[in-house]
């Protein structure tokens, strides 16, 4: 019987041990910088190598045909894929339909992201004029498209000097015949030109090209995405005429053209510039070097947005209405990069609330998604985090840690972006997982010049492994002498190759070779989101329709502290008419508070804009014809201990990505460092909301809450490095111990 009891006890112990292995399974804790990385498991990378010289590095991509290379792409599922079995790939650029007939069933809402370095070929096909397809007053020749440091499109006259009949001279990769430019007198044209078409179909999303347009007078460099044929032709475009300062942009909807013109001062079209347009079913937005040039709402009235799918093209032709001098030929346009970022598929799209934030979705996700108890990981905050191995020594350019110009709090980093090769690089001696944090964040000031066009690259060893355009996260671009909070989701970086899971830093570099002057950076960090505030123990200045610890007597002019025009959860709110003659000021009634007593402030805001302000100069136009929207100019300023002076103010629009969202409640949990009071001994005596913009009413700001609050306790990772047996939870551990002891007693006796 004792023998049977031994077997039973042994069986129970084995079952407890096996069960424990299942119960105690848990994910590996997030590695820290101190953890070593087994580099033998890291595959060799073929990403863009970081070269400290002035030559632009080239990306290595997958193999393709001799004249093309595969782009760097990330596949996304499509709602309804297009059946391409009945469609031939053509290099022709006529306005005849590329797709035989548009079928609404084939409309797809999401597509394939594309990123191409055009220095060694691409998935662009060169077009050829034929007797049946001759769209321009020049001869389209594939010989006018070449690849070197960039894709070069040439406009010239020498190859069109001879006569003769047509002949099939060569076969491009598509297999279609090409007519020799030297023969047939270029179909009687005196000039040969160039156009390329991308081989992929594209849909809604962001199209971006870095290009130096042809400088010669009476030339036309055009960037466009188009679809349709006779009576159905639609496109979205930029058009640059050589030796001018006028940028033309617009779109065609089923043959109806809507075009706008902007004079661009202080820039030259003949150097590399960034041309970007945002295309959706409801709106079109055009950007030049990240600065918005125009916006049009196509949802309610006027010409509709072109229907997808589209083909993307770039052309260099002569002006059909103005002759070009032979002495100006040949002339070239250089195209350096092309990127296309598709809209998200329905399976991974964000909530409908996100739409009201426009393009700056990164800011929306940061401020509106679930908060986190993880604390930010600092790289620079007055000083560089050298203790954890961070350095800027690999930067190439003039770098100063200073507080003379554009001071926020303490010191910042001043860096000169005076040519393409200059880069500000933060690097660490130990690699770490790319997915460890959700956001890369920093404050940036454009300095005395502003308008910097910058790209941000993740780095690993000596390679660039992913990039984003900084302008995509600051709507309207970096203006001079303004601080912007830049919030970049880590998932925005398209990692190449995708097998790479580690990074050792990042670098900020110009997108083109030009003088951009000094820019300033502060509070550089990684973050997992807005930090959660404790709901209890808050110091409420105004909440639930009541002034709690707020004295309004210093407010000026049109401020209503008991407004029912826009209630929040049935309670009255503060109504502030946004004009510089009005000032909302609430001094703390119970005395000043120290930054060691709380961690930040909570503001719940609703911006109701005045259309005469945001569409100034466009009041007589229909909503669909508005080409731009002015951002809210409104600031939050904290008062000093005496309540008589202001600390540096926080601009609401510049805090959330360039444009503050309108017509919805937005709750901001703002830490002290973003409110410019994160220094030893700082005390706060009140809060001010104001605008310095005079002469116009911007709208109304409704406020339902102003509170000081503490953070929730920080997240603590469960790290168990023990190599001992892991048993079941505590109660079972005790039982196991007793059973094991009893088993030993049976063996002994």
N, C-alpha and C positions, 0 to 999 in steps of 0.2 A: 504494500500500500504506500509505504514511504517512497518507493521507487516511482510509482505512478504520480505521486504528489510532486516529486522533483520534476518529472517530465511536464506536468501541467504548469508549474511555476516557470520553467524554462521557456515554454511556448508563449506564456503571457508576456514575459520579458522581451522576447523576440518581436512580438506584435507591437508592443509599446515602442520599441526602438525603430521599427519600420515606419510606424505611424508618425513618429516624431520627425523623421526625415522629410515627410510630406508636409506636416504642419509648419515646420520651421523654414521651409523654402522661402527665400525672399530675394528681391533683386539686389544686384551688387550696388553698394553705396556709390554715390558720385565721387569719382576720383578727385583728389586735391592736387594742387600744383606740386606738392612735395612727393607725390607718388611717382615712382619711376615708370617709364613706358618701355615695354618690350618692343624695340624697333625691328626685331627680326620678323614680326608679324605684319609689318606695314608694307604694302605692295609698292613697287617702284611707281613714281608718279610721272606723268607726261604733261603736267600743267605748264602754264606760262612761267618761264624762268625769270627771276628778278635780276635785272642787269643794271648796275649802277651807272652805266654810260648813258649818253643822250640818244642812243638808238632805241627805238621802240621795240620791246620784246615781242616775239611771235608765239602764238599758241599752237600746240600740236594737237591735231584732231585725227579722227579715224580715216582710213584709206578710202579713196574714191577713184573715179576715172581720172585719166591724165590731166584734164583741164579743170577738174572740180575737186572739192574736198567736202567732207561731211561737216555740217555745222555742229556746234556744241548745243545739244538739245535735251530737253526733259519731256518725256511723253506724258500727256494727260488724257484721260478718257474723254471721248466725244459723245454728245447726246445722240446724234444721228450721223454716223460717218457718211461721207460722200462716196458714192460708187464711181470710181475713176476708170472703170474698165472700158468705157466708151469714149474716153477723152485722150487725145494725143497731146504729148508734151511738145509745145511749139516755142520757137525763139522769136516768133513774129511779135511786133508790138503794135499792130494796127488796132484800131478801135473796134474791130470785130470781136464778137464774144469769145472769150477763152473757154467758158462753159457754154455748151450748145444751147441750153435753155434753162433759165433759173426755175428750179422746182422748190417751192416752199418747204417741202418735206426734207429737202437736203440741207436746210439751214442748220448750222451747228453753232452752239453758244460758247464752246471752249475748244481750244486747239493745242498746238505744240509750241512750246517756247523755243526760240531760236536765238543763238548768239554767235556771230561770225566775226573773226578777224580776217579782213580782206587782203592781207598782205601776200598770200600765197594761193590765190584762187578762192573759189567759193561755189555755192550752189546757185549762183546767178548765171543765166545763159545770155550770151550776146545775141542781139537781134540783127536781122538782115533784111534790107529792102528788096522787094521783088516787084515785077511788073503788076502783079495782082494785089500787092500789099505794100503801098508806098505812102506812109502816113505823114511825112514831113517834107519840107522844102530843102532837104539834104538827104544824102545817101547813108543809110544805116549799114555800117560795116563792122563785122566782128573783129577785124584787124585793129580797130580803134579802141579795143578794150584790152588792157594789159595789166599784169600783176607784178608789183615790186614791193616797195614799202607800203603801198596801198593799191586799191583797184583804181586804175587811171582810165578815164574816158576822154577821148581826144576829138577835137573838131579841127579839120584841116582841109586843104584844097589840092595838095600836090597829087594825091592818088586819083583825082578825078580829071586829070588833064588829057587822057588818051581817049581814043575811040575804039570801035569794034563791037562785035556782037556779044551776046551773053554766053557764058561758059560756066560749067560746073568745075570749080577750082579746088574745093576741099570739102570734106565732110566733118562737121563738128560732132561733139559727143552725142547729140540727139539723133544723128543719122540723117538729118535733112540737108538738102543741097544748099550751098551758099554761092551766091553770084559774085564773081570777082569784081572788086571795086575798080580795078584798073581797066577792066573791059567795059564795054557798053556805056562808056562815059558816065558811069555812076547813074544810069537811068536818066541821063541828061541833066543831072544835078551837078553844080560846080563845086559843091562842098560835101565832104563825107563827115558823118557824125556818129554818135554811139548811144545805145540804150541797152540796159540789161534788165532781165526779169527773173525774179526768184522762182525756183522750181516748186516751192511749196504753196499750198493754199493757206490763207490766214483769215482770221475772224476778228471779233471784238478784242480790244486790248491796247497795248502801248507800242507804237512803232518809233524807233529812234535810230538816227544816222549821224555819225560824225564825219563831216565832209568839208573840204575846201572847194568852193564853187569856182568855175572858170572866171578869170578876171577880165577877159576881153569884152569891149563894148558890143552890144547887140547880140550877145549870146544868152541862152536860156538854160540854166541848170535846174532840173525839175526832179522832185522826190514825190512819188505818189503811189497809192494803192487803189486799184480799180477793178471793175467788174462790168459785165454786160456788153451789148453791142448796139446796133442801130436803134435809136429811140429808147434804149435801156441803159445806155452808158452812164456809169456813176463812178466817182472817185473822191479821194481826199488828198490834198496836195500842199506842198511848198513849191514856190517858183522864185528863183533868184536870177535877175538879169545882171549881166556883167557890168562892172564899173558904175554901180549905183549904190545907194544906201537904202533902197526901198525893198522890203520883204513882202512878197505877195503870198497869200495862203487862202485856202477856201475848200470848197467841195462842189461836186456835181451830183445832182440827184435826178436820175432818169432824164439826162440831157439838159437840165436847168442848172446854170452855173451861179454860185454865190461866192463872191471873191472879196477879200479885204486887203488893205495895204497899210503897212506900218513902216515908218522911217526909223531905222536902227542907227543911232548915233554912238560913236565911240567904239565901233566894231568894224571889222573888214570881212566881207564875205569870202575873200580869197584866201583866208587862213582857216584852219579847221574849226568848225563850230558845230554845236549840237542842235539838230533839228528833230523835234519830237512831237508827235500828235497822239492824243488819247481818243479812242474811237469806241463808242458804245451805241446801243440802240436808241438812246435818248439824248445823247450829247456828243459834241466834238470840241476838243480843246487843243490849241496849238501852243508850243513852247519853243523859244529860241534861247539857247544856252540857259535852260531851266527857267527862264522868265516867261510867264504866260503872256502870249500875244493876243489871243482871242478865245472866246468860248461861245458856243451857240447851242441852244436847247432845241432839239429837233423832235421833241415828243408831242407837243400840243398843236403846233401850227407851223406853216412854212414848209420848205422842202425837207423831206425825211432823210435820215442817215442812209448812206448806201447799204444795200443788203449784202451780207456775207454769202459765200466766201469771196475774198479779194486776192488779187495777185499784186505783189509789190514790185515797183520798177523805179529805176533811176535813169535819167536821160540827159544828154548834153546836145543841144541843137542850136541852130541859128534863129534869130528873131525873124519871123516870116514877113514882117511889115517894114523892117529896117535892114539895109544892106550892111555887111560886115567888111571891113577893110582887109585886104590880103596881107597887109603888113602885120596885122594882129594875130595871124595864124602861123603855126598851129597854137591852139590854146587847150588847156586840160583842166578837168575837175578830178580831184583826188578824194576817194571815198575810203575812209579808214576802217570803220566798223559799222555793222548793222545788227540791231537787236530787236526782237519782237517778244513781248511778254503777253501771253494770252490772259483773258479774264479767267477766273476760277470756274471750274465745272460745278454743276449743281450739287455734286456729292460732297464738295469741300467748300462750298460758298459760305459766306458769313451771313449773319442775320440781316434782316431788312433794315434794322437800325443803322447799320454801317453806311447805307447809301447817303445819309444826310451829312456825312463827313467828306464826300467827294473823293478825290484821289488819295488823300493822306490817310489810308487805312491803317498804317502802322500806328499812328497816334491814337486812332479809335480803339484798336485792340489793346493798346497799353493802358488807356484810361478807363475803358468800359468793361474789359474782361475781368474775370475773378481776380481779386487781389492776392498777394502772396505774403507769406511770413519770412521768405528768404530775404536776406539783406543784400544790397548791391555789392558787387565786388569792384573795388576802386583800383584804377590804374594810375590816375593822376588826380590829386586833390590838394592843391598848393604845392605838393612835391610828388615826385614819381615814386611809385611803390617798388622801390629797389629791394626791399626786404623779401618780397616774393619773386624776385628775379626779373622784374620788368626794366627795360632799357629803351632809350631812343637813339642809341649810338649808331644804329644802322641806317638812320635817316640820311638823306642826301640833300643838303641845303642849309640855309641859315636858320638856326633854331635858338630861341632865347626864352628862358623862364623869367618873366618880368611882371611888374605891376604898374608901369608908367602909363601905358596906353590901354584903354578899354578895360579897366579893372571891374570885375564882378565882386569876388570875395578873395582877397589875398592875391596870390600869384596866378598867372595863366601862361600858356605856351604861345609864343609868337613864332610863326613860320612863314618863310617867303616862298611862294609858288611862282617862280619867275620863268620857268620853262618846263617842258614836258617831263624831263628826267628828275626834277625835284620831287621828293616825296618825304612825308612825315611818317615814320614807321615806329610802331610800338611792338616790341618783340620780347619773348621770354625764352629762357634757356631750356625749359622743359615744355614739351607739347602737352596739350590737354584736349578733351573731347569737344568737338564743335557744338554738340547739342547740350553742353552743360548749362548754358544760359539761353534765355529766350531773346534777349535784346542786347545790342551794342548801342550805347548812348553817350552823348557828349554835348556840351554847349559850344557854339561856334559864332564868331563875329567876323563880318566881312571886312573889317578895318576901314581904311580911308577910301578904298576903291570899290569893294563889294563885287558882286556878280561872278564870283569864282565858279568855274565849272569843274567839279572834282569827282573822281571815282574812288571807291573804297574797296580794297582788295583784302581778302583773308590770305594769310601766308602759312606755309608749312615748309620748313627747311629753306630751300632757296627758290621756292616756286610760289606763284600766285595760284590759288586754288579756287577762287570764287570772287565775284565782284558785283557791285551795285553802283548806280549813279546817285550821288548824294542829292541831286536836284529832285529826284523822285520822292524824297521825304521832307522837302521844304517847298511847299507850293509857292510859286512866284519867285523862287531863287533866294540866294543870300544877298540881302541888301546891305549897303555900307552902313557902318556904325550902329548895327543892330545885333543883339544877341539872340540866337535861335537855339532851341532845344531840339537836337536831332535824335530821333528814335528809329532804329533800324532793326526789324525782326531778323534774327539769325537765319530763319528759314527763307529769307529773301535772297540769300546768297546761293547761287547755283554752283554746287561743288563739282569740279572737274579734275580728275575722273571721280565718279560718284563713290568709288570704293574707299576714298579717303575719309576717315572719321576724326582725324586730329588736326589741330592748328597750333601755331606757336605765336600768333599775333596778327596784326593787320597794318595796312599802310594806306595813306591818303595821298592821291596823286592827281595832277591835272589831266583832263581828258584831251587836251590839245596843246600844242607847243605855242604858248603865248605868255605875255606878262600879266600876272594876276595880283602881284603885290603881296603884302603881308596879310595873313589871316590869323585869327586868335582862337585858342581852344582852352576849355576849362572843364573840370569835373568829368573826366573820361572814365567810363565804368561799363561793366557788364551787369545786366539786371534780369530778373525773372518776372518783373511786372511792378505795378504800383503796390506799395507796402500797405497791408491791412491796418486800419486804425481801430483802436478799442472803442466800442460803442458806449461803454460806461466810463465815467470819470472825465468826460469832456467839459471844457469851459465854453459854454454856449454864449456867443455874442448876440446872435439872432437865430431863433429856431422856433418852429411851430407857430409862426405868426406873432411872436413876442420878442421884444428887446429884453435880453436877459442881462448880460454884462456889457452892454453897449450904450454909450452916451452919444446921442445924435446931435447935440447942440452945436457942434462945430461944422455940421454939414451946410452946404451952400445951395440956395436956389431950389431947383425942381427935383426934389427927392421925397418920395412918399413912403413912410415906414409902415403903413397899414393899408396897402393896396389890395383890392379885390379884383383888379383887372385880369390878373393871371394867378389864380390860387394854386397852391401845391398841397395835394391831399386834403383839400377843403379848407386850408389855412391861408391867411393873408400873407403877402410877401412884401419885400422892399421893391419899389419901382424907381429905377434911376434912368432919367432921360439923358442919353449919351451926347452931351455937348460940353465944350470946355468951360462954359459959364456955370455948369453944375458940378458939384463935388460931394460925393458920399463919404462922410468921415464918421467913424465910430471909435471913440476913445474908451478904453477899458475902465469901467466904473470902479472896480475893486483894486486898482493899481496895476502896474506893469507886471508882466510875467517873464521869467527867464527861459531861455531855450532848453535848459536842463529840466524844466518842469513838464514840457510837452515836446513832441517831435515834429509837429507841423500843423497845418490848418486845413479845414475842409470847407469848400465853397460849392454850393449847389446853385447853378446859374441857368437862365433861359434867355437867349438873345433873340429879340424880335426886331429884324432889321427894317430900316426905312429904305424903300426901293429907290427913292431919290438920291440916296447916298451910294448904295452898293452898285447901282446902275447909272451913276452920274454921267450925263451927256447922252444917255440912251433912253430917256424917259418916254420919248415918243415912239419907241420901237416896241414891237410885240415881244413877248417873253422868248419866243423861239429865235429872235434876232439879236439877243444880248450877246456881246462878244467878250465881256469880261465882268468880273465881280470884285469890288473893292473889299479888302479885308477889314474886319473890325479893328479900330484903333482905341483900345481900352486897357487900362493898367490896374494892377493891384499893388499897392505900396504899404509896407508896414511902417508904423511910427516908432520913433525912439522912446526911451524910457519916460521922458517928460511929456511925450505926446505932441511935440511941437515940430519935430523934423522927420524927414522921410529917409528910409534906407533906399537903395536902388530898387526901382520898380520892376515888376514882372508884367510883360506884355502878353495878354491872353492869346492872341493869334500866333505870336512867335513861340509860344509855349506848346501849342498843339499842332504844329506842322505847317503854319503859314496862314490858314484861314480858320477862324473859330466857327464851329457849326451853328446853324441858326434853327429856330423853331423847334427846339427840343430841350429837355432838361439834361444838363451835363454836370456830373459831380466830379470835382477835382480834389484829390487828396495831395496836398502840396507840401513836401518836406522843407525844413528850414533852409537847406542849402540852395534850393530853387528860388526861395524868397530872399536870398542874399543876406541872411542874418546868421549864417552858420560859422560863428567865430566866438572865441572864449569870452564869457561874461556878457554876451548880448542879452538885452532885455527889450521887451516890446510893449509899447503903451497904447496901441490901437491899430486900426486898419483904414486905408483910404482906397476908394475906387474912383478913377477919374480918367479923363482924356485930355491930351494936349492939342488935339486937332481942332482948330477953330473954324468958324464960319459955316458949319453945316451940322444938321441933326442926323446922327448915325442910326438912331433907333432907340429901343428900350431894352434895358437889362433888368430882368426880374431875379431876385435872390431869395431863396427859401431857407438857406442855412449859411451861417458863418460861425465856425467853432474851432477851438484849439483842441488837439487830441494827441494821445500817445499811440505809439505803434503797439500792435499785438506782439507778444514774446516771439523772438526769432525761432525759426525752424531748427531743430536739432536732428541730425542724421543718426540713425541707429547703426553704429559700427561695432561689430562683434568679431574680433580677430582671434578668438579662442580656437584652438585646434582640438579641444576635447569633444567628447560626444555631446551632441545637442539632443536633449530629451524633450518631452512634451512640456507644455506650460507648467508654471510653478507647482500647482496643485498635483499634477501628474508626476512631477519630479520627486515629490515627497513619497508618493505611493510607490514609485519605482524603487526608491531607496529602501523602503521597508520590505518590499518583495525580494529584492536582491539580497538583503541581509538575512531574511528568513531562509532563502535558498542556500546560502553559505552555511547556515546553522545545520540544515538538514544534511549537507555533505559531510560536515565535521562529525555529527553525531549519528 
